[in-house]
Amino acid sequence: MLLTETDIAEGIQDKYFLKFGTATREVVRVFRSPGRINLIGEHTDYNNGFVLPASVDKAVYFVIAPREDDQVILYAADLDQTYSFSLDDLSKPEKSWPHYQIGIVEQIQKKGLKIGGFQAAFGGNVPVGAGLSSSAALECCLLFALNEIYGLNLDRFSIVRMSQKAENEYVGVQCGIMDQFASAFGKEESVIRLDCRSLEYEYFPFPMNDYLIVLCDTLVKHSLASSEYNTRRQECEKATAILQQYDAKVLSLRDASPALVKQHKDEMGDVVYRRAKFITEEIQRVQDACDLLVQGSLPDFGKKMYATHFGLQNEYEVSCPELDFLVAQTLDDDSVLGARMMGGGFGGCTINLVKKEGVDAFEAKMKEAYLEKYKIDLPCYRVKITDGTEEVALA
């Protein structure tokens, strides 16, 4: 039986009371922050382009209460591990899982804001390593909770910025802002078009009456990911530098058009040209996809998803055989509107837009094909688009 979000939150609350006792029952509060998907707009964030994320019904939950002293006690319910520290000692522990929470406390202190100690149990059902940004959900959830408990008067935008900085500065991962933004600003049955340069955003309708989003997790993570990511950034910067010689207004590939890129194909060389071609087309694709959502044309939106995948596979070259195999399986399936790899690449999930009545057969077919080809049991996650970070009222 599938657990509901309420079941999961109540389960973590039960673990909190087992761990800390029921003396704090009157002041215990529960918060959730969702994982995210990205429908279209891959690798456009560091090119100052547009992305189209949404928050989903896989979330991190914090059950939390203030303390009278300056101690912080964190209980990772899913790991059954505890870590304690004092607010005046934020040194980095060997265990990596508390880094995100300590990073949040550090950001609060850097802003000159004051909090007291607290105790919390946390956990959830965001699959780790599947590209749904469990770390961003965790950061936003804790900061949102402390903001409410200690009256810090931070708006959502500040929560997003500080959560990103916690990951950049304390954890040491140079993530962009999309993951935290989608987790905090999510809205039910809507996707968010986020301008990664101005951080302006707009919601577009994504009705889920007839369709489901299904994520198929390859369970692979090829070691190329981090080094190739840095290489792609450098290739995009090289393309920008070439184009800038002809148009001073081109400060990033966001400012270039596919036509301008094509004009300077020979100077760029084959590889850099294909990278720039993909990025400029992908930025345009996000805009076109939003127009299709306004028109209510999900089948045409699905075609854009396929276009993104083939661009990532052949031009940006960040896919892998397992991802390509899963997308190829959908091409002759009438129940699938669109499919593509999701995330940085070299592993992780494909995201599939599937007609509701065809989901069971789709999952069965995908699992069978993947098992036969790779001898791996393929996890499939059905997700709905939900609201962003919020407090949860439990009975």
C-alpha positions as CSV (number, residue, x, y, z in Angstrom):
1,M,0.0,0.0,0.0
2,L,1.3,3.4,-0.9
3,L,1.7,5.8,2.0
4,T,0.1,9.2,1.8
5,E,2.0,12.4,2.7
6,T,0.1,12.5,6.0
7,D,1.1,8.9,6.8
8,I,4.8,9.8,6.2
9,A,4.5,13.0,8.3
10,E,2.8,11.1,11.1
11,G,5.4,8.3,11.0
12,I,8.2,10.9,11.5
13,Q,6.2,12.5,14.3
14,D,5.9,9.1,16.0
15,K,9.7,8.6,15.7
16,Y,10.2,12.1,17.2
17,F,8.1,11.2,20.3
18,L,9.9,7.9,20.7
19,K,13.3,9.7,20.5
20,F,12.5,12.9,22.6
21,G,9.5,11.9,24.6
22,T,6.1,13.7,24.7
23,A,6.9,16.5,27.1
24,T,7.3,18.9,24.1
25,R,4.0,17.8,22.5
26,E,2.4,21.3,23.0
27,V,5.2,23.1,21.1
28,V,6.1,20.5,18.4
29,R,5.4,21.7,14.9
30,V,5.6,19.8,11.6
31,F,6.9,21.2,8.2
32,R,7.3,19.8,4.7
33,S,9.4,20.8,1.7
34,P,9.1,19.0,-1.6
35,G,11.5,17.6,-4.0
36,R,11.4,19.0,-7.6
37,I,11.3,17.9,-11.2
38,N,12.3,20.0,-14.2
39,L,10.1,19.7,-17.2
40,I,12.2,21.5,-19.8
41,G,15.3,23.8,-19.5
42,E,18.3,21.6,-18.8
43,H,21.8,23.2,-18.4
44,T,20.2,26.6,-19.1
45,D,20.6,27.8,-15.5
46,Y,24.3,28.6,-15.6
47,N,23.8,30.2,-19.0
48,N,21.3,32.7,-17.4
49,G,18.4,31.2,-19.3
50,F,15.0,29.8,-18.3
51,V,14.0,26.7,-16.5
52,L,10.6,25.1,-16.0
53,P,10.6,23.2,-12.6
54,A,7.7,22.1,-10.3
55,S,7.6,20.8,-6.8
56,V,6.3,17.2,-6.3
57,D,4.6,15.0,-3.8
58,K,7.9,13.5,-2.6
59,A,9.0,15.6,0.4
60,V,11.2,16.1,3.4
61,Y,9.5,16.5,6.8
62,F,10.8,18.1,9.9
63,V,9.1,17.5,13.3
64,I,10.7,20.2,15.4
65,A,10.5,21.9,18.8
66,P,12.6,24.7,20.5
67,R,14.8,24.0,23.4
68,E,15.7,26.1,26.5
69,D,19.4,25.8,25.9
70,D,21.8,26.3,22.9
71,Q,22.0,22.7,21.9
72,V,20.7,21.3,18.6
73,I,19.8,17.6,18.5
74,L,19.1,16.2,15.0
75,Y,17.6,12.8,14.6
76,A,17.7,11.4,11.0
77,A,14.7,9.1,11.2
78,D,15.4,7.2,8.0
79,L,19.0,6.5,9.1
80,D,18.2,6.0,12.8
81,Q,21.2,8.3,13.5
82,T,21.5,11.3,15.9
83,Y,23.9,14.2,15.8
84,S,24.2,17.0,18.4
85,F,26.0,20.3,18.3
86,S,26.0,23.6,20.1
87,L,25.0,26.9,18.4
88,D,28.5,28.3,19.2
89,D,30.4,25.4,17.6
90,L,29.5,24.9,13.9
91,S,32.5,22.8,13.0
92,K,32.1,20.3,10.3
93,P,31.5,16.7,11.5
94,E,32.9,13.6,9.6
95,K,29.3,12.4,9.0
96,S,28.1,14.2,5.9
97,W,24.3,14.2,6.5
98,P,24.3,17.0,9.2
99,H,26.3,19.4,6.9
100,Y,23.0,20.7,5.4
101,Q,21.4,21.5,8.7
102,I,24.6,23.1,10.2
103,G,25.0,25.1,7.0
104,I,21.5,26.6,7.6
105,V,22.3,27.5,11.2
106,E,25.5,29.2,9.9
107,Q,23.6,31.2,7.3
108,I,21.2,32.4,10.1
109,Q,24.1,33.5,12.2
110,K,25.9,35.2,9.2
111,K,22.7,37.3,8.8
112,G,23.0,38.4,12.4
113,L,19.8,36.7,13.4
114,K,19.3,34.9,16.7
115,I,17.8,31.5,17.3
116,G,17.8,29.2,20.4
117,G,18.5,25.5,20.4
118,F,16.1,23.0,18.9
119,Q,15.5,19.3,18.5
120,A,14.2,17.7,15.4
121,A,13.4,14.4,13.7
122,F,13.4,14.5,10.0
123,G,12.9,12.2,7.0
124,G,10.7,11.7,4.0
125,N,10.2,10.0,0.7
126,V,12.4,12.0,-1.7
127,P,14.5,9.3,-3.4
128,V,18.2,10.2,-2.7
129,G,20.3,10.2,-5.9
130,A,17.4,10.3,-8.3
131,G,17.8,13.9,-9.2
132,L,14.8,15.3,-7.2
133,S,17.0,17.5,-5.1
134,S,16.5,16.1,-1.6
135,S,19.2,18.3,-0.2
136,A,17.4,21.5,-1.4
137,A,14.2,20.3,0.2
138,L,16.0,19.6,3.4
139,E,17.6,23.0,3.6
140,C,14.4,24.9,2.7
141,C,12.4,22.9,5.2
142,L,14.6,23.5,8.2
143,L,15.1,27.2,7.4
144,F,11.4,27.7,6.9
145,A,10.7,25.9,10.2
146,L,13.2,28.0,12.2
147,N,11.9,31.2,10.6
148,E,8.4,30.3,11.9
149,I,9.5,29.1,15.3
150,Y,11.8,32.0,16.1
151,G,10.1,34.8,14.1
152,L,13.0,35.6,11.9
153,N,10.8,37.5,9.4
154,L,12.5,36.0,6.4
155,D,10.5,36.0,3.2
156,R,10.5,33.0,0.9
157,F,13.0,34.6,-1.4
158,S,15.5,35.0,1.4
159,I,14.9,31.4,2.5
160,V,15.7,30.3,-1.1
161,R,18.9,32.4,-1.3
162,M,20.1,31.4,2.2
163,S,19.5,27.7,1.5
164,Q,21.5,27.9,-1.7
165,K,24.3,29.6,0.1
166,A,24.3,27.0,2.8
167,E,24.9,24.4,0.1
168,N,27.5,26.5,-1.7
169,E,29.5,27.7,1.4
170,Y,29.1,25.0,4.0
171,V,28.4,21.8,2.1
172,G,30.7,22.9,-0.7
173,V,28.4,22.1,-3.7
174,Q,28.2,24.9,-6.3
175,C,24.5,24.4,-7.1
176,G,22.4,27.0,-8.9
177,I,19.2,28.4,-7.4
178,M,16.6,26.4,-9.2
179,D,16.3,23.5,-6.8
180,Q,15.7,25.6,-3.7
181,F,13.5,27.9,-5.6
182,A,11.2,25.1,-6.9
183,S,11.0,23.6,-3.5
184,A,10.0,26.8,-1.7
185,F,7.8,28.4,-4.5
186,G,6.0,25.3,-5.8
187,K,2.2,25.5,-6.6
188,E,-0.2,22.7,-7.1
189,E,-0.8,21.7,-10.8
190,S,1.5,24.5,-11.9
191,V,5.1,24.7,-13.3
192,I,7.3,27.7,-12.6
193,R,9.1,29.5,-15.4
194,L,12.1,30.9,-13.6
195,D,14.4,33.4,-15.3
196,C,17.8,32.4,-13.9
197,R,19.2,35.9,-14.6
198,S,16.6,38.2,-13.1
199,L,15.0,35.5,-10.8
200,E,11.6,36.7,-12.1
201,Y,9.1,33.9,-12.2
202,E,5.7,33.1,-13.5
203,Y,3.3,30.1,-13.0
204,F,1.9,28.2,-15.9
205,P,-1.0,25.6,-15.6
206,F,-0.1,22.0,-15.7
207,P,-3.4,20.1,-15.2
208,M,-3.0,16.5,-14.1
209,N,-6.5,15.2,-14.6
210,D,-5.7,12.9,-17.5
211,Y,-1.9,12.5,-17.1
212,L,0.7,11.4,-14.6
213,I,4.4,12.2,-14.5
214,V,6.4,9.0,-14.1
215,L,10.1,9.0,-13.3
216,C,12.2,6.0,-14.3
217,D,15.4,5.7,-12.2
218,T,18.3,4.2,-14.1
219,L,20.1,3.6,-10.7
220,V,23.3,4.5,-12.4
221,K,25.6,7.5,-11.9
222,H,28.5,7.6,-14.2
223,S,31.7,9.1,-12.8
224,L,31.9,11.6,-15.7
225,A,29.2,13.8,-14.2
226,S,31.2,16.4,-12.3
227,S,34.2,16.7,-14.6
228,E,32.0,16.9,-17.7
229,Y,29.7,19.4,-16.0
230,N,32.7,21.8,-15.6
231,T,33.8,21.2,-19.2
232,R,30.3,22.1,-20.5
233,R,30.4,25.3,-18.5
234,Q,33.8,26.2,-20.1
235,E,32.5,25.3,-23.6
236,C,29.5,27.6,-23.1
237,E,31.8,30.4,-21.9
238,K,34.1,29.9,-25.0
239,A,31.1,30.2,-27.3
240,T,30.0,33.4,-25.5
241,A,33.4,34.9,-25.8
242,I,33.4,34.3,-29.6
243,L,29.9,35.8,-30.0
244,Q,30.8,38.8,-27.9
245,Q,33.4,39.9,-30.4
246,Y,30.5,40.5,-32.8
247,D,27.8,41.7,-30.4
248,A,28.9,43.3,-27.1
249,K,25.4,42.6,-25.6
250,V,26.1,38.9,-25.6
251,L,27.1,38.4,-21.9
252,S,26.0,34.8,-21.8
253,L,24.3,32.3,-24.2
254,R,21.0,33.7,-22.9
255,D,21.7,36.8,-25.1
256,A,22.4,34.8,-28.3
257,S,20.0,33.3,-30.8
258,P,20.3,29.9,-32.6
259,A,20.7,32.0,-35.8
260,L,23.7,34.0,-34.4
261,V,25.3,30.8,-33.2
262,K,24.9,29.2,-36.7
263,Q,26.6,32.3,-38.3
264,H,29.8,31.6,-36.3
265,K,29.8,27.8,-36.5
266,D,33.2,27.6,-38.2
267,E,35.0,29.7,-35.6
268,M,33.5,27.8,-32.7
269,G,34.5,24.4,-34.1
270,D,32.2,21.4,-34.0
271,V,32.0,20.7,-30.3
272,V,31.5,24.2,-29.0
273,Y,29.1,24.9,-31.8
274,R,26.9,22.0,-30.8
275,R,26.9,23.0,-27.2
276,A,25.9,26.6,-28.0
277,K,23.3,25.4,-30.5
278,F,21.7,23.2,-27.9
279,I,21.6,25.9,-25.1
280,T,20.2,28.6,-27.3
281,E,17.5,26.2,-28.7
282,E,16.7,24.9,-25.2
283,I,16.2,28.5,-23.9
284,Q,13.8,29.1,-26.7
285,R,12.1,25.7,-26.1
286,V,11.2,26.7,-22.5
287,Q,9.4,29.8,-23.9
288,D,7.6,27.8,-26.6
289,A,6.6,25.1,-24.1
290,C,5.0,27.8,-21.8
291,D,2.9,29.0,-24.8
292,L,1.8,25.5,-25.4
293,L,0.7,25.1,-21.7
294,V,-1.4,28.3,-22.0
295,Q,-3.0,26.8,-25.1
296,G,-3.6,23.5,-23.2
297,S,-1.7,21.5,-25.7
298,L,0.1,18.8,-23.7
299,P,0.8,16.5,-26.7
300,D,2.8,19.3,-28.3
301,F,4.5,20.0,-25.0
302,G,5.5,16.4,-24.9
303,K,7.2,16.7,-28.3
304,K,9.4,19.5,-26.8
305,M,10.5,17.1,-24.1
306,Y,11.7,14.7,-26.7
307,A,13.5,17.5,-28.6
308,T,15.3,18.4,-25.3
309,H,16.4,14.8,-24.8
310,F,17.8,14.3,-28.3
311,G,19.6,17.6,-27.9
312,L,21.1,16.5,-24.6
313,Q,22.0,13.1,-26.2
314,N,23.6,14.3,-29.5
315,E,24.6,17.9,-29.1
316,Y,25.3,18.5,-25.4
317,E,26.4,14.9,-25.0
318,V,25.5,14.5,-21.3
319,S,23.2,11.5,-21.6
320,C,24.3,7.8,-21.2
321,P,23.2,4.5,-22.7
322,E,20.8,3.7,-19.9
323,L,18.9,7.0,-20.3
324,D,18.8,6.7,-24.1
325,F,17.5,3.2,-23.8
326,L,14.6,4.2,-21.6
327,V,13.6,7.1,-23.8
328,A,13.8,4.9,-26.9
329,Q,11.4,2.4,-25.3
330,T,8.7,5.2,-25.2
331,L,8.9,6.2,-28.8
332,D,6.3,3.8,-30.1
333,D,4.1,3.9,-27.0
334,D,0.8,5.8,-27.6
335,S,0.3,6.4,-23.9
336,V,3.5,8.5,-23.6
337,L,3.3,12.2,-24.7
338,G,6.9,13.0,-24.0
339,A,10.1,11.6,-22.3
340,R,13.6,12.8,-21.7
341,M,16.5,12.5,-19.3
342,M,16.2,14.9,-16.4
343,G,19.1,16.6,-14.5
344,G,22.8,17.1,-15.1
345,G,23.2,13.8,-17.0
346,F,25.2,10.6,-17.0
347,G,22.6,8.8,-15.0
348,G,19.6,9.6,-12.8
349,C,16.0,9.5,-14.1
350,T,14.0,9.9,-17.2
351,I,10.8,12.0,-16.8
352,N,7.8,10.7,-18.7
353,L,4.4,12.3,-19.3
354,V,2.0,9.4,-19.5
355,K,-1.8,9.1,-19.9
356,K,-3.3,8.0,-16.6
357,E,-5.0,4.9,-18.0
358,G,-1.7,3.7,-19.5
359,V,0.5,4.1,-16.5
360,D,0.4,0.5,-15.2
361,A,1.2,-1.0,-18.6
362,F,3.9,1.6,-19.2
363,E,5.7,0.8,-15.9
364,A,5.4,-2.9,-16.5
365,K,6.9,-2.6,-20.0
366,M,9.7,-0.3,-18.9
367,K,10.7,-2.6,-15.9
368,E,10.7,-5.7,-18.1
369,A,12.8,-4.1,-20.8
370,Y,15.3,-2.6,-18.4
371,L,15.7,-5.8,-16.5
372,E,16.3,-7.8,-19.7
373,K,18.8,-5.2,-21.0
374,Y,20.7,-4.2,-17.8
375,K,19.8,-6.9,-15.2
376,I,18.6,-4.0,-13.0
377,D,15.2,-3.7,-11.3
378,L,13.9,-0.3,-12.5
379,P,12.3,1.9,-9.8
380,C,9.4,4.0,-11.2
381,Y,8.1,7.0,-9.2
382,R,4.7,8.5,-10.0
383,V,4.6,12.1,-9.0
384,K,2.0,14.8,-8.8
385,I,2.8,18.5,-8.8
386,T,2.1,20.0,-5.3
387,D,2.5,23.2,-3.2
388,G,5.9,24.2,-2.0
389,T,7.4,24.5,1.5
390,E,4.7,24.8,4.2
391,E,3.7,23.9,7.7
392,V,1.7,20.7,8.1
393,A,-1.3,20.4,10.5
394,L,-1.5,16.9,12.0
395,A,-4.3,15.7,14.2
